[in-house]
Amino acid sequence: MISTRRPIQVLPEHLANKIAAGEVIQRPESVVKELLENSLDAGAKEITVVIEEGGKKLIQVVDDGSGMDEVDAANAFLRHSTSKIATYEDLEEIRTYGFRGEALASIAAVAQVTLKTRRSDDEVATVIQIDGGAEPRISKEGKEPGTSISVQNLFFNVPARRKFLKSDNAEFRHIYDVIQRAALSHPEIALQFVSNGEIILDVRPAGLQDRMVDIFGERQFGGMVWLEERSDPLSVHGYIGKPTFGQKTRLNQYLFLNRRYIVSRQISHAVFSAYEHLMIKGAFPFFLLFIDIDPRRVDVNVHPSKLEAKFDDEQNIYRFVSNLVRKCLSTNDLIPATSMDSTGLNNIGLLFTDRQHTPFLGGWGEGMADQAVRTFVDPATGEITGNHPAGGAQLAATLLASPESLEREFDQAARVEQQETQVSPNLESGMPIWHLHDKYILVPVREGVMVVDQHVAHERVLYERTVARFEASRPPAQQLLFPQTVQLSPADYSLFEELHTYFQQLGFEVKLFGKNTIVVEGAPPDVKSGNEVKIIEELLGAYKERQQHPGIDARDALAKMYSCKAAIKAGDKMNDQEMRALLGQLFETKMPYVCPHGRPVVLKVSIAELDRRFGRT
């Protein structure tokens, strides 16, 4: 709090401009976004974006748009000056990207800016130079029609703001996201992106499908489905991912309103709700949707960066989008639900329908529904959700005891000295063990039966092994017979450069080959042969999402992610020797009872509980 009261006064213009600039220009990405939008509004067909040092040193945007004369060029740097609206009615029917007239004024207040612009019928170009909000210097020179604007030394006169910028790689990724969105929303334009002298993206005019392949590649595009519904006043078209193409993050979700990129929790939820139980827990659908609507029915002036919009009939738009996605999934036979064939256990098939969302696995024919207990399985998680008739659900709850009660039981057992453990079996005795649904390992113990989730058990083993590797000077690596060359996206390659040392500590031997290419020459012994590249890509994707959380510990985060990605999965078959080896490794860990994410690894069903259920007590 300020102890001495000062009189209220009008701030000097240069100080007010710097404060206002902070609302519009938050980082180099903001500059690129505003300049790109100006180029698009100018009708550009070719745009080149050049940056140096993540945009901190230089941002340059060159286009072949309509250009400006000297008067317009000078006025463009005045606050709240714009050619895109003149009346209140124009504000209600915005069809351009920019309209507030704040961008160039804000940029010029916190950077050294040079604008060169020429209309096609002008003989020479107008050049305007402004250093940190100082008086502009105007001159003339020769230039091709269009506009070029360079922004140097962003926040050079606001050191506090510059200090809080992230690393060059992090700022580069933010800029790449903006350029990628522009490339996707305008496939008809040519767009080139150059960073530190290297061409990162260079796409020529194309249709949306070809542009999608250019950006995401053939393999990922194969997991997408076209969606379209055109009506008045609302039309939607684009691509959604197949349920099997689920993403671990929300990063690959693109929504364009009248070709303006926006973020809408409501519409994102409308898409997500249409998938219902089709995706595994923690996965998110890919989508790239274009919503075209009468501008009078939407307000895009509700966010400083114009990233949000307010619809006049949000509920109907929500239903429209959700129903359209459901329809698309249904007509493409992409909604799976497991169901028992009426002939019995030997004919379990995978049905595709838009109606079945309560499938069951294991049971009997329809005629015995009243006498038998059916186990219902959630298709999204694979976990038991209930049984029929009443009573079966309570048994399922017993089988899936809470981690807290389990931990208390284990702690009590650990305190009994020189007594055989109640949960760790004597695997050398040759006692039988069973593999249940290629998911759980069942082992008889002195007081009942122990149930081990093979995935989280292996995850716990790998996690502790990985933590130990980070401390080792030379972690073990298994050489690949044939090194694999991998082309990453520019953003992923930048992130991999940042995490390269950690990947080496994990046991990966990877060379940076330049041009967004890496060569995988070795991998940790835990990684299944053929999965090396997949594990690296999944780790990068998972890390990008975790990066959004402040205070992330890179080593611990990567250890947890790696242990999850490399572990045996539910559905993987294991022979007797492999199961016994896993159990032995599990009970040598420091904490065999929960996985690194807190899920239970071991559960136990006592003989007493089974006796009670069968009426023996």
N, C-alpha and C positions, 0 to 999 in steps of 0.2 A: 504493500500500500504506500502511496505517496503521502508523506507527512505534511508537507506544506502545500497549500492549495494555490494553484496557478489560475490566472484569469483565462476564460474561454477565448480562443482566437482561431482565426482561419489559418490552416496549415499552408506553408509555402508550396507553390505549385510543384516544384521538383520533389519535395518530400511526399506530398499527396500522391504523385505519380508512382513513386517507388512502392508506397504502401498498396496502391491499387494494383500495381503490376504483380504483386505477390498473390493476388486472388486469381489472376488469369494465367500467369506463367509460374508454374511450380517447379519445373525441371526442364531439361532439354526436350523431352518428349512433348511438352506443351507447346513449345515453339514450332516443332515439326508439324504437329497437328494443325495449328492455326495457319501456318504457311501453306500446307497441303490443301486445306479447305479453300483458301483464297485462290490457289491455282485451279482447283476444280470449278469454283464459281466463275472464274475467268474463261471457262470453256477450253482449258488446255487438253491437248491430245497426247502430248509427251511431257513427262515430268521427270526430272533428275534430282535426287536428294543426295547431298554429300555431307559427311560429318567427319570430324576429327576429335579423338579423345572422348568418345561417348557424347559428342555434341557440346562439350564444355569449351573447347577451343574454337570450333567452327561448325556452323550449320548453314548450308547453302541449298536453296531450292530454286531450280531453273525450270521455267515452263514456256510453252509456245502459245500461251493464251492471248487474250485481246489486248493486254497492255494498257497503259494510262498516258495521258498527256501531263504536262508539267503541273498544271493546277491541281488535277486529281491526285497526282503523286504526292504533292506537298500536303494536301488536305488529308490524305490517308493516314498521316502520322498524328493528326489531331484527335484528342480523345472524343469518343462518341461521334465520330464522323464515318458515314457509311453511304454507299450508293444503293443499298439493298432494301431499305425501308424508308418511307417518308411520312406515312400517316399511320394512325392507329389501326386502320383496316389492313394495311400491309403487315403489321405485327400479328394479326389474326390469321394470316394466310402465307406463312413463311415457306418459301420453296428453295431457299439458298442455305448454305452451311453457315456462313458468317452473317451477322446482322447487327451486332451490338456496337461495332466500331471501336473496340477496345484493344484488339490484338496487337496491331503495329505500334500503337502508342505505348502499350505495356512493354513490348519487346525493346523498343528504342530507349526506354527509361532505364533498362538494366543491362544493356549490351552495346557493342559498337556495331552499328548497322549500316550497310550500304545497299541501296536500292537502285537497280538499273531497269528501266522499263521503256518500251517503245510500241506504239500502235503500228499497224501494217502500213498506214498511209503517211506516217511521219518520216522525215528524212534522217533524224538522229534520235538517240535515246536520251531521256532525262536521267540524271544521276543525282541521288540524294544521299548524303552521309550525315549520320547523327551519332554522337558519342555520349552514351549515358544520359540522354534527355537534354543535351545542350542544343544550341541553335543549329538548325540544319544548314549544310553547305550544299548548294545546288550547282550543277555543271552539266555539260552535254558531251556525248561521245557516240561513236558508231556502235551499233549492236543489231543483232537479228531481232525481228519482232517477237514480243513476249516480255516476260519479266524474270529478272534474276535478283534474288535478295540473299545477302550473306549476313549472318549474325555471328560475331566473334566475341570471345571472352565473356560468355554469359555470366551475369552477376559479378562482374569485375568490380563494380562500385557498391555491391551489397555483400561484403565478405561473410556475414553471418549466414546468409542464404546459401552461398557457394560452399561453405564448409559442410553443410548438411547434405550435399549431393552424394550419391553412392559412387561406387567404383566405376571406371570407364566401362567395364563389361556389363555391369548392372544397368547403367544408363543406356548402353547400346541396345540391350534387350527390350527396354521400354520403347525405344524409338522403333525398333524392328516391328514390334506389335502394331504400332500405329500405321506403319507403311504396309504391313501385311493386310490390315483391315481395309486400307484404301485400295490395294490391289484386288481384294475380293469383291468389294462393293462396286468397283469400276473396271470390269474386265475389258472394256472397250478401249481403255487408254494404255499407252506404253509407259512403264514405270521402271526406273533404274535407281538402285540404292548403292552408294559407295561409302565405305567406312575405312578411314586411314589408307586410302589409295587402293583398296581391294573391292572389286565388284561383288556385292553380297546377293543382290537380287536384280534380275534383268528380264522382265517379262514384256512380251509384245502384245498388241491388241488381240483378243480372243473371245470366245464365248465363255459362259460361266463354267461349263464342264471342263474345258481345256484349262481355264485359269485354276480351277480346283486341283487338277492334276499337277499343274506347274507348282503350286504352293505345297500341297500335301503329299504328292507322289501317287503312283498307280496303286500301290498296295493299300494305302489308307483309303483312297477313293473307292476301292472295291468294297469297303465296308459301309458305304453310304447309299441312301435311297432317295430318289427324287420325290418331292412333295409339291403340290400346286392346287390352289383353289382361288379362282378369280371371281370377284363379284363387285358390286357397287354398294357402299363406298369403301369396302375393305377387301384387299387381295393379299394372299400369302403364297410365297413360293420359296424353294430352296432345297436343302438336303438335311436329312436326319440320319443318325448312325443306326445301324442294326443293333439289336440288344447285345449281341456278342461282341460289339465294337465299343463296349463301355470304357469310359476313361476314368482314371483315378483322380482327376482334377476337373474343375470347372473351366479351365483355361481355354479349351477348345469349344467354346460356345459363343456364337456370333449372331447378333441380332441387329438388323438394320431397319430403321424406320424412315421410309422415303429416302433410302440409301444413306441415311445418317446413322453411324454406329451409336447405339445406346445400351444402357444396362437397365434391365427391368426384372425385378424379382418376381413380379406377377406372371409375366409371360414365360420366364424361365421355369417357374413352378408349373405352369400350364403344360409345358412340354414334358417335364419330369413326371407329372402325375399321369400322363397318358401311358407311360411305360409300366406303371403299377409294379407288379412283382417280377417283371421280366429281367431286371438287372440285379446282379449280386449286390449285397450290402456294401455301401461305400463307393459304388461306381456311379458315374454320371454319363448321361447320353451326350453324344456329339450332336450339335445342330448348327446350321448356318441358314438363317431365315431372313427373308426380305418381306417386310410388312409395308404395303402401300395403302395409304389412307388419305382421305381429304384433309389437307392441312388445317382446315377450319375446325376439325374434330380432335385436334391434339395440340397441346401446348409444349413446345420444346424450350421454353424460356424459364425453366424451373431449376436450373443447375448452373453454377458458374462456368463449368466446362462443357455445358450442353450435352452431358452424358445421360441425362434422364429426361423422361417425357411424361406428361400427364394426359390420359385419354378421357374423353367426355363420357365414355360408356365402357369402363374397364371390365365389368363383369361379362358383357357380351363378347368382348374381344378375347377374354380368358377362355370362355367356352368355345369360341370359334377355333382358336388355336389348338386347344386340348382335343376337341372332337376331330379336327383335321389330322392331327398326329395319330390318334387312335385309328382312324379310318385308313391311313397310310400303312400302319403296322398290320392291321387286319387284312387288308387286300393283298399285302405282300407275303402273307403267311409267315409272319415273323414273331408271333406271340406264342411261345412254347408253354405247354403245361403237361406234365407227366400224368398218365392215367393208366389204370389197369384194364386190360382187355377183358371182356366178359367171360372168356374161356378159361381164365385162371392165371396162375403165376408164371407160366411159361411164355406168355405173350404180352410182355410189357413194352409198350411203344411210346414214342414221343409224338403227341398231337399238337397241331397248331390251330388255335382258335382264338377268337376275341371274347369268348364267354367263360372259359374254364380258368378259374384262378384259385381253386382249392383242390389240387391234385393229391393223390395218396400213393405211397409206395409200400408194397407188402400188404397182403390181406387175402380176401377170398372173393368168390363170386357174389353177384348181387343178392342171391337167394339166402345168404347167410349173414346179411348185414345186421340183423337183430341179435345174433348170437356171438359174433366175432368182434374183436377189437381191431380197428384200422388205425394205422399211424399216419397222420397227415403231416406233410412236409412243406415248409415254405419254399417255393421255387426260387426266391431271391437269395435266401441264406442257406438253404439245405438243412435247416434246423427244425426239430419237432415243434409244431404249433398247437397240437391238440389231438385228442383221440375220441373214438366213438366205440362203445357207449361211455357214459359218465364214469369216472373212476380211472380210466386210462391216462387222462391228462395228469392226474396226481402222481402216477407212476413215472411219467416222463419228467415231472418236476423233481422227483426224487433222484432220478438218474442224472439230471442236470442240476446238481446241488450248487448253492451259491459259493463263489470263491471265498467269501469271508468265513463261512462255516467250515469249509474245507481246510482253510489255513489254520483255524483254531485247532482242528482235529490233528493236523500234522504237527503243529507246535507242541501239543500235549504228548504226542507219540515220541517226538524227538527228545523230550526230557526224561524218558524212561531209559536209564542206563543199562547197557549190556542186554538189551531185549531186542528180539528180532523186529525190524521195522514193519509197520502195518501196511505200508504202501509200496515199498521197494521189494519186488519178488526175488527169490533166489533162482536166477535164470540158469544156473549151472546144474540144477537138479533135474533138468529135462522135463519139467512140467509143461503141459500143452498150453499154447497160446493160439488165439483165433484172430482173424482179420475180418472185421464186420463192415460190409459195404465199401471196401477199399477206403475206409475213412478212419475207423477206430480199431485200436488193438485191445483185445480183451484178455486179461491175465487173471487166473485164480490166485487169491492170496488167502492168508490164514482166516480172515474174518468175512470173506465174500468174494467179490470180483472187482478188479481194478479196470477202469476204462480210460484209455489214453488216446487223445486226439493226435494223430500222427503228424499233422501239419504244424500245430503249435508246439508239439514236443521237439520236432526238428528245428523249429524257429528258435526255441530257447537254447538248444545246443549250438546252433550257428551264431547266435548273438554273443554268447560268452566266448566262443572261439574267435569271433571277429574283433571283439574288444581286445583280446589278447594279441591279435595280429597288429592292431594299431600301435601296440607298445613294442613290437618286435622290429629290429632294424632291417631284417630281410624276410618279409613274409613269404610263405611258400606260394609258388605259382606253377601251374601245369601248362606246359607249352602246347600250343595248338599245332596240329600236323600241318594245317593249311591256314596261315594268317588270314583274317577277314578284314576287308576294307569296307568302311561304313561311311555313308554320306549323311551327315546330320543337318538339321536346319541351322541357320545362322545363330539363332538364339540358343539352341542346345549346344552348339559347338562352343559358343562363348562361355556357357555355364560349365561345360566339360573342362575347358582351359582352367577355369577357376578352381575346379575340384580335382584336377589331374593328380595332385599329390595324394589326396585321400584315396582315389581309386588305386593308386600304386600300393598304398598301405593295406588296402583290402586284399591285394594279391593279383590285381589285373596288370598285365603288361600291355600298355597301349602307347602308340606313337602318334603325336600330332602331325598330320601330314599337310596341313594348310588347306585352303579352299573348302573349309567346313568338313574336312575328311579326317578320319582317324583309322588307324590300322591296329586291330586287336591281335596280339601275338601270344598272349597267355592269359589264363584266368585262374581264380582260386580253385583248389581241388574239389570244393563242394559243388561247383556249378556243373550241371549236367551238360554233357557234350552236345553242342548244337544250340545251347541256350545263352551263349556268352553275349551276343549282341542284344538279344531280347532283355537280358538282365540289365545291361548298361542303359538301354533306352528307358526301361521302366524306372530305374533309379533316378535318372535325370527328370522324368516326368513327376515322380513323387516328390523329389527335392524342390522342384519349382513351386509346388503347392505349399509345402512346409515353409518355404522361404518367406511366405506372406506373414508368418507369425514372428513377432519380435523375439530377440534373444535366443534364436535357434543355435544349438550346439551341433556344428556340422558333423563331427565325428560320431557322436551318439546317434544323431538322426540317420546318417548313412548306415551305421551298424544295424539299427532297427529295420530300416528299409531293405537292406541287403538280406538280412536273415529271413525276412518275410518273402522276398522275391525268389530266393534260392532254395527255400525249404521245399520238402516233399509236399505235394498238394493233395487235397481230398480227391479221391478217385484214382490216385497212383497206386498201382499194385505193389505189394511187398511180399517177399518170400519169408520163410521162417527165420532164416539166418539174418536177414536185414532187419526184421522186427526186433529180434533179440539184441542186435548190435545197437539199434536206436535206443531201446530201453536202458541198456547199460550206459550209454553216453549220457542219457537224460539224467540218471540218478547220480552221475558224477559232477553235475553242474551245481553251482552255488544255490540256485533257487529253481528246483525242478517242477514247482507246482503252478507257476503262472508264466505266461509268455512275456516278452518285453513290453507288450502293449496292455498287459493286465488281464488277459483272458485265461481261464483255468486250463491247465494242461492235463491234470489227472483228476478223475472222479472215482468214487467208490460206492458200490452198492453192497450193503452188508447182508449176510445170511439171515439175520433177524428180520430185516425189512422184507426180504423175499418170502420168508416163512409167514410173516403177517399178511402179505398180499395173497398168498395161497391158502389162507385160513388155517395154518398149522399152529397158531398160538391163540 
